[in-house]
């Protein structure tokens, strides 16, 4: 929040590597560099992530 305005930022982006013969998109998620409060929760729950 910035005053009465709700602001949002991307925390993850999806990097598309390719598309396979069946049309499935291949790639992975990356952190944008903005450290979300959720990252601390991921750590507590043992959910793996990469910076």
FIFI-695218 format. One record per residue: residue in three letters; chain; y, z, x of N, C-alpha, C in turn. Coordinates in Angstrom, 3 decimals. Layout:
<rs>
  aa ch      nyy      nzz      nxx     cayy     cazz     caxx      cyy      czz      cxx
 ala  A        Y        Z        X        Y        Z        X        Y        Z        X
...
</rs>
This chain:
<rs>
  aa ch      nyy      nzz      nxx     cayy     cazz     caxx      cyy      czz      cxx
 unk  A   -1.182    0.000    0.849    0.000    0.000    0.000    1.239    0.000    0.890
 unk  A    2.159   -0.797    0.491    3.486   -0.783    1.117    4.472   -0.557   -0.020
 unk  A    4.791    0.714   -0.249    5.613    1.043   -1.413    4.793    0.815   -2.669
 unk  A    5.312   -0.006   -3.568    4.603   -0.341   -4.805    3.787   -1.621   -4.672
 unk  A    3.754   -2.192   -3.473    3.071   -3.463   -3.264    1.725   -3.226   -2.587
 unk  A    0.684   -3.777   -3.184   -0.653   -3.696   -2.589   -0.796   -4.849   -1.606
 unk  A   -1.135   -4.541   -0.364   -1.340   -5.578    0.638   -2.809   -5.619    1.013
 unk  A   -3.288   -6.824    1.300   -4.685   -7.002    1.679   -4.755   -7.858    2.933
 unk  A   -5.758   -7.586    3.745   -5.987   -8.356    4.963   -7.471   -8.647    5.075
 unk  A   -7.813   -9.799    5.637   -9.219  -10.105    5.884   -9.735   -9.195    6.982
 unk  A  -10.890   -8.585    6.740  -11.536   -7.741    7.724  -12.632   -8.541    8.421
 unk  A  -13.296   -9.427    7.653  -14.344  -10.292    8.175  -13.996  -11.738    7.888
 unk  A  -14.452  -12.633    8.746  -14.393  -14.065    8.463  -15.798  -14.621    8.663
 unk  A  -16.082  -15.730    8.009  -17.384  -16.383    8.172  -17.185  -17.605    9.047
 unk  A  -17.923  -17.662   10.163  -17.863  -18.817   11.059  -19.055  -19.714   10.773
 unk  A  -18.773  -20.846   10.160  -19.845  -21.798    9.855  -20.230  -22.542   11.125
 unk  A  -21.529  -22.518   11.452  -22.041  -23.200   12.633  -22.500  -24.615   12.290
 unk  A  -23.235  -24.722   11.192  -23.770  -26.019   10.786  -24.336  -25.908    9.385
 unk  A  -24.924  -27.011    8.930  -25.628  -27.062    7.656  -26.998  -27.648    7.948
 unk  A  -28.069  -26.979    7.488  -29.408  -27.486    7.792  -29.775  -28.641    6.852
 unk  A  -30.943  -29.214    7.055  -31.384  -30.385    6.289  -31.476  -30.087    4.795
 unk  A  -31.719  -28.833    4.436  -31.810  -28.457    3.029  -30.465  -28.122    2.400
 unk  A  -29.394  -28.224    3.164  -28.054  -27.949    2.655  -27.617  -26.504    2.811
 unk  A  -28.424  -25.676    3.493  -28.076  -24.280    3.709  -27.028  -24.163    4.814
 unk  A  -25.974  -23.430    4.528  -24.915  -23.213    5.516  -25.396  -22.156    6.498
 unk  A  -25.278  -22.454    7.786  -25.690  -21.540    8.838  -24.458  -21.017    9.558
 unk  A  -24.454  -19.738    9.859  -23.323  -19.133   10.552  -23.416  -17.633   10.473
 unk  A  -22.303  -16.976   10.711  -22.300  -15.520   10.678  -20.907  -14.975   10.448
 unk  A  -20.860  -13.694   10.117  -19.593  -13.013    9.890  -19.090  -12.382   11.175
 unk  A  -17.771  -12.382   11.336  -17.116  -11.755   12.487  -16.000  -10.872   11.982
 unk  A  -15.740   -9.809   12.727  -14.570   -8.985   12.433  -13.317   -9.739   12.874
 unk  A  -12.234   -9.565   12.135  -10.983  -10.244   12.482  -10.174   -9.481   13.524
 unk  A  -10.540   -8.233   13.771   -9.777   -7.403   14.696   -9.050   -6.293   13.972
 unk  A   -8.965   -6.404   12.652   -8.380   -5.330   11.857   -9.506   -4.350   11.567
 unk  A   -9.358   -3.133   12.031  -10.417   -2.134   11.860  -10.247   -1.458   10.501
 unk  A  -11.153   -1.761    9.608  -11.095   -1.203    8.262  -11.660    0.210    8.242
 unk  A  -11.233    0.976    7.282  -11.786    2.314    7.104  -13.284    2.253    6.861
 unk  A  -13.763    1.152    6.314  -15.184    1.003    6.009  -16.038    1.015    7.274
 unk  A  -15.480    0.637    8.417  -16.246    0.597    9.661  -16.797    1.982    9.999
 unk  A  -16.001    3.008    9.776  -16.475    4.370   10.027  -17.649    4.700    9.115
 unk  A  -17.590    4.236    7.878  -18.699    4.468    6.946  -19.948    3.701    7.385
 unk  A  -19.768    2.481    7.884  -20.900    1.699    8.399  -21.594    2.489    9.506
 unk  A  -20.805    3.048   10.414  -21.368    3.831   11.515  -22.181    5.016   10.990
 unk  A  -21.627    5.734   10.036  -22.306    6.910    9.474  -23.617    6.523    8.788
 unk  A  -23.648    5.327    8.175  -24.830    4.891    7.435  -25.818    4.134    8.315
 unk  A  -25.440    3.907    9.570  -26.331    3.200   10.485  -26.367    1.697   10.267
 unk  A  -25.326    1.160    9.630  -25.247   -0.285    9.386  -24.697   -0.948   10.651
 unk  A  -25.443   -1.877   11.252  -24.973   -2.502   12.494  -23.826   -3.480   12.241
 unk  A  -22.924   -3.564   13.207  -21.823   -4.517   13.172  -21.366   -4.750   14.607
 unk  A  -20.694   -5.842   14.822  -20.192   -6.180   16.160  -18.704   -6.376   16.112
 unk  A  -18.028   -5.953   17.181  -16.585   -6.179   17.271  -16.327   -7.488   17.955
</rs>
